[in-house]
Amino acid sequence: MKVTHYLVTEDNPAGKKLEEVLAMVRKDILERCALITDDPRAEAKAVLANNMRILNFLTDAILLAEDSTSILDKAFGPSQASKGGPPRIGHL
């Protein structure tokens, strides 16, 4: 099995859920936005506007990832991947 860099798998039990990784990225972007909100230059305004759009996309992605986790939890119970357990889907 291929080991992921960030996400929890049976081979990477210390990994994170997708929604957790996305939330960490969102937090980092928010912190960067705070650093440029008072910069009046056009470039800073454009970057801030882009970041705001990215934040909306990330929020939507987090909600989708949380929904997927909920679907899997309801269908197969809590993930055991963080304990080295097998994946809930994908290996039949």
C-alpha positions in Angstrom: 0.0 0.0 0.0 1.2 3.5 -0.8 1.8 5.6 2.3 0.2 9.0 2.3 2.1 12.1 3.5 -0.6 13.6 5.6 -3.7 11.4 5.8 -4.3 8.6 8.2 -4.1 5.1 6.7 -3.3 1.7 8.0 0.4 2.4 7.1 0.3 6.0 8.4 -1.7 5.7 11.7 -0.3 9.1 12.9 -1.9 10.8 9.9 -4.8 13.2 10.1 -8.4 13.1 8.7 -8.8 15.0 5.4 -11.0 17.6 7.2 -8.3 18.1 9.8 -5.6 18.8 7.1 -7.9 21.2 5.3 -8.8 23.0 8.5 -5.1 23.4 9.3 -4.5 24.9 5.8 -7.5 27.2 6.2 -6.1 28.4 9.6 -2.8 29.2 8.0 -4.4 31.2 5.2 -6.5 33.1 7.7 -3.3 34.0 9.6 -1.7 35.2 6.4 -4.7 37.3 5.5 -4.5 39.0 8.9 -1.0 40.1 8.0 -2.0 41.8 4.7 -5.5 43.3 5.5 -4.0 46.8 6.1 -1.7 46.8 3.1 -3.3 49.3 0.6 -1.4 48.2 -2.4 -3.3 46.7 -5.3 -1.3 43.5 -5.2 -2.1 42.9 -1.5 -5.8 43.6 -2.2 -5.8 41.1 -5.1 -4.0 38.4 -3.0 -6.4 39.0 -0.1 -9.4 38.7 -2.5 -8.0 35.4 -3.9 -7.4 34.1 -0.4 -11.0 34.9 0.6 -12.2 32.8 -2.3 -9.8 30.0 -1.4 -11.1 30.1 2.2 -14.7 29.6 0.9 -13.6 26.6 -1.3 -11.7 25.1 1.7 -14.8 25.5 3.9 -16.9 23.7 1.3 -14.2 21.0 1.1 -14.1 20.6 4.9 -17.9 20.2 4.9 -17.7 17.5 2.2 -14.9 15.7 4.0 -16.9 15.8 7.3 -19.9 14.4 5.4 -17.8 11.5 4.0 -16.5 10.7 7.5 -20.1 10.7 8.8 -21.2 8.4 6.0 -18.3 6.0 6.7 -18.9 6.1 10.5 -22.6 5.3 10.1 -22.0 2.5 7.6 -18.9 0.9 9.1 -18.3 2.3 12.5 -15.4 4.5 13.6 -12.2 4.3 11.7 -9.5 2.1 13.2 -6.8 3.4 10.8 -5.1 5.5 13.6 -4.6 2.2 15.4 -3.2 0.5 12.4 -6.5 -1.0 11.4 -7.7 -1.8 7.9 -9.4 0.8 5.7 -13.2 0.8 5.9 -13.6 1.0 2.1 -11.4 0.3 -0.9 -10.1 -3.2 -0.2 -12.7 -5.9 -0.9 
